Amino acid sequence: MDPKKPVRLGGTPVFLASTKVNLADPDTINWLKASKITRVFCLFPLKPEQFGTLNKDVKEVFHTMSRMYERLGIDPHFAAKLSSAGITAKSLGRNPKTLRSYRSFLRESLGVTRKGKSILVQCEGGKHMSGAYAMFYLASATRMDLGKIRETFYRAGLTGGDVTRIEQSLKSAKVDIREIIETKTAKVRIAAQIKAMLQAKKRKKKKRKTKRVAHRRRAGKTGGRRIK
């Protein structure tokens, strides 16, 4: 797994990236556009209130933001450059101590992926924090079971230890990934049963209609009289 390149999780619309991926680089931006990525979620602050500096002096705010971007090796203008290319950068941080809920992330992600577009989740290492959000998406929005989800991460270059840390992160946030998958599977099964029932009902109705038409045709040929 090359930390300087985004990685796609199998055939899903979800990509992971570390902060070593330069999202301000024109070549990277062209790659994002070619990959149909229109939304970038960052696990670090982008706005003053997310730094906890909203009511502080402007110079102090700028200094705090610049210092963090410098530490992470991030071009401070990357969000603006992405925006000019039609790609939205959003922070998953609400403030210095809390992140957006997984369900909030899922709702926004589905708003993108249901349109046939892709998302990228970026954190410092491009594995664990971003991976936790990605795993929640896969568990909630795809038909993968836990084994297939794990295999998807392995194929993307993450190790067993990485996946364990991702699952531990979800558990620490009181997210039961197994329960989410079981609930999703049950809903899919019920939906399939309802669909099968409706199709059977439709076939039965069509069959009755066909019989009625055939009966009318026979009645028309005999002048409406029964044949003895």
SULWO-V165777 format. One record per residue. N is the residue number from 1. PHI is phi in whole degrees, 0 to 359 (* if undefined). Layout:
BEGIN
N,PHI  N,PHI
END
This chain:
BEGIN
1,*  2,277  3,296  4,269  5,232  6,294  7,234  8,265  9,274  10,58  11,267  12,273  13,272  14,247  15,239  16,243  17,207  18,266  19,286  20,280  21,279  22,278  23,284  24,265  25,287  26,305  27,295  28,294  29,298  30,296  31,294  32,299  33,295  34,294  35,272  36,63  37,276  38,243  39,220  40,246  41,258  42,251  43,268  44,222  45,294  46,234  47,241  48,308  49,294  50,283  51,271  52,77  53,240  54,301  55,263  56,263  57,300  58,304  59,297  60,291  61,298  62,300  63,295  64,296  65,294  66,296  67,296  68,292  69,297  70,295  71,296  72,274  73,72  74,257  75,291  76,297  77,259  78,297  79,297  80,292  81,292  82,295  83,299  84,294  85,261  86,85  87,246  88,266  89,254  90,233  91,268  92,272  93,270  94,267  95,203  96,301  97,249  98,231  99,249  100,296  101,292  102,296  103,292  104,296  105,299  106,298  107,301  108,291  109,298  110,296  111,298  112,268  113,291  114,291  115,266  116,85  117,258  118,239  119,234  120,231  121,247  122,242  123,227  124,302  125,263  126,73  127,229  128,277  129,293  130,293  131,296  132,295  133,294  134,295  135,295  136,298  137,297  138,297  139,292  140,267  141,248  142,236  143,266  144,289  145,270  146,297  147,298  148,290  149,295  150,300  151,298  152,298  153,291  154,298  155,293  156,280  157,109  158,276  159,267  160,299  161,296  162,298  163,295  164,297  165,295  166,297  167,294  168,293  169,298  170,295  171,296  172,296  173,273  174,62  175,254  176,267  177,296  178,293  179,296  180,298  181,293  182,297  183,296  184,298  185,298  186,296  187,295  188,295  189,296  190,296  191,298  192,294  193,294  194,297  195,298  196,296  197,296  198,295  199,294  200,296  201,296  202,295  203,295  204,297  205,295  206,294  207,295  208,297  209,297  210,298  211,295  212,296  213,297  214,297  215,296  216,297  217,296  218,295  219,296  220,294  221,290  222,257  223,68  224,85  225,269  226,285  227,271  228,273
END
